[in-house]
Amino acid sequence: MPQTPSVFLQSALGAEQCIERLRETTDEQHRTLLSFSGYRGSKPILSRIEGYNFQLQKRRYYRNDFAPNFYGTITPWGSGARIEGYFGPPRWSAIFIRIWLGCVIVIWSVAFIASMRTGRQPYHRGDAYVALLVLAVMVFFAWFLPRFGDWLGRNEKTFILQFLETTLAARREPPPPTIG
C-alpha cells in the first residue's frame, strides 16, 4: 500500500535529466560479499531506479534493516520536474513485521486454547500468564524494532534530502493544498 507523499521538491532540471543525475551520482543496490557495506561501489547513496520511480538509501557500514529509505517519483512540471516522496522502511522489512505479527497471534492463540483445554487446574492460570507475557514481549519487539531502526537512521533523512537538493538542483516546496 503506497503512502501519501510527505516530501515535495521542485527542480529546474527536466525529469529525464533528474533521472540521469540520480543514476550518475548513486550506486545501484547490488549486494556483494567483498564490501564492508554489503553493496557494490563506494558512493554514499544507493538507489533502485525504475522509470520515474526511485528508492534511495544511505550507504551504511552496519546492519539496520529498518533504516529509512526515500521512495520518490519524478514528474515533469513545466520546464522542470517535481519530486514527490516519503520516507519509510524497506518494503521487505514492513512485510516481515506483518508476517511476524500474524504468526505470533496464530501460534499464541493455538497455545492459549490448548492450555485452556488440558484441564490442569493448578497450573493452567500460570501457563496462561506466561503465554500472555510471551505474547506481549513479541508484540513489543514488533513495535519497537522498526522505531529503533528509524531512530538509528535519524540523520539519514536529512542527508538524503540534502543530497536530492544538491544533485537535482531542487528546493523544498510546501505540500499542495488538500481539497475537501
C-alpha positions in Angstrom: 0.0 0.0 0.0 1.7 3.2 -1.1 2.0 6.0 1.4 1.0 9.6 0.8 3.9 11.8 -0.3 5.2 14.0 2.5 8.3 15.5 0.8 7.9 17.8 -2.2 10.8 19.2 -4.2 10.9 21.4 -7.3 13.8 21.1 -9.7 14.9 23.4 -12.5 16.1 20.3 -14.4 13.8 18.2 -16.6 12.5 14.8 -15.4 14.9 12.9 -17.7 17.9 15.0 -16.5 16.9 14.3 -12.9 16.8 10.5 -13.5 20.1 10.7 -15.3 21.8 12.6 -12.5 20.5 10.1 -9.9 22.0 7.3 -12.0 25.3 9.1 -12.2 25.6 10.0 -8.6 24.4 6.9 -6.9 25.3 3.2 -6.8 22.7 0.6 -7.7 21.6 -1.7 -4.8 23.6 -4.7 -5.8 24.7 -6.9 -2.9 28.2 -8.2 -2.8 30.4 -10.1 -0.3 33.5 -8.1 -0.9 32.4 -4.8 0.5 32.2 -3.5 4.1 28.7 -2.1 3.4 27.5 -5.2 1.7 26.8 -3.3 -1.6 29.0 -2.8 -4.7 30.5 0.6 -5.3 31.6 3.4 -2.9 29.1 6.3 -3.4 27.3 7.4 -0.3 23.8 6.8 -1.7 22.4 3.6 -3.0 19.5 3.6 -5.5 16.9 1.5 -7.2 15.5 3.3 -10.2 12.6 2.0 -12.3 11.3 4.5 -14.8 10.4 7.7 -13.0 10.1 5.9 -9.6 13.1 5.5 -7.3 14.3 4.4 -3.9 17.3 5.9 -2.1 19.1 4.8 1.0 22.3 6.0 2.6 25.2 3.5 2.4 25.9 2.4 5.9 28.6 0.1 7.3 26.4 -1.5 9.9 23.3 -3.6 9.7 20.0 -1.7 10.1 17.1 -3.4 8.3 14.6 -0.7 9.5 16.6 2.4 8.4 14.6 5.0 6.5 14.6 4.8 2.7 13.3 7.5 0.5 10.7 6.4 -2.1 10.1 9.0 -4.7 8.5 9.8 -8.1 9.7 12.4 -10.6 7.2 14.0 -12.8 7.6 16.7 -15.5 6.4 20.1 -14.1 6.5 23.0 -16.5 10.1 23.3 -17.8 11.4 21.5 -14.7 10.5 18.5 -12.6 8.6 17.8 -9.4 9.9 15.2 -7.0 7.3 13.7 -4.6 8.2 11.1 -2.0 8.2 9.8 1.5 10.5 8.1 4.0 9.8 4.5 5.1 11.5 1.3 6.0 12.5 -1.1 3.2 9.4 -2.9 1.9 10.6 -6.4 2.9 11.0 -5.2 6.5 7.4 -4.0 6.6 6.2 -7.3 5.1 8.4 -9.2 7.6 6.8 -7.4 10.6 3.3 -8.1 9.3 4.1 -11.8 8.9 5.8 -11.8 12.3 2.7 -10.4 14.0 0.4 -12.8 12.1 2.5 -15.8 13.2 2.7 -14.6 16.8 -1.1 -14.2 17.0 -1.8 -17.6 15.4 0.7 -19.5 17.4 -0.2 -17.8 20.7 -3.9 -18.4 20.0 -3.4 -22.1 19.4 -1.1 -22.4 22.5 -3.6 -20.5 24.7 -6.6 -22.6 23.6 -4.6 -25.8 24.1 -3.6 -24.7 27.6 -7.2 -24.0 28.5 -8.4 -27.4 27.2 -5.9 -29.5 29.2 -7.9 -29.1 32.3 -4.9 -28.9 34.6 -6.5 -26.6 37.2 -3.4 -25.9 39.4 -1.2 -24.9 36.5 -3.3 -23.5 33.7 -3.5 -20.0 35.1 0.3 -19.8 35.4 0.6 -21.1 31.8 -1.9 -18.5 30.6 0.1 -15.7 32.3 3.3 -16.9 30.8 1.7 -17.1 27.4 0.4 -13.6 27.8 3.8 -12.4 28.8 5.5 -14.0 25.8 2.8 -12.5 23.5 3.3 -9.1 25.0 7.1 -9.3 24.6 6.9 -10.5 20.9 4.3 -7.8 20.0 6.5 -5.2 21.8 9.5 -6.2 19.7 7.4 -5.9 16.5 6.5 -2.4 17.6 10.0 -1.5 19.0 12.4 -2.7 16.3 11.1 -0.5 13.4 11.2 2.5 15.7 14.6 1.8 17.0 15.9 1.3 13.4 14.3 4.6 12.4 15.9 6.3 15.4 19.4 4.9 14.5 19.0 6.3 11.0 17.6 9.7 12.1 20.4 11.6 10.4 20.0 9.7 7.2 16.7 11.5 6.3 18.5 14.9 6.4 21.5 13.5 4.4 19.2 12.1 1.7 17.2 15.3 1.4 20.4 17.4 1.1 21.7 15.0 -1.5 18.5 15.4 -3.5 18.5 19.2 -3.2 22.2 19.4 -4.3 22.2 16.7 -7.0 18.9 17.7 -8.7 19.2 21.5 -8.2 16.0 21.3 -6.3 14.3 23.2 -3.4 11.8 22.0 -0.9 8.2 23.0 -1.5 5.2 23.0 0.8 2.7 20.2 0.2 -0.2 21.1 -2.2 -3.4 22.2 -0.5 -5.8 19.4 0.2 -9.3 19.6 -1.3 -12.2 18.6 0.9 
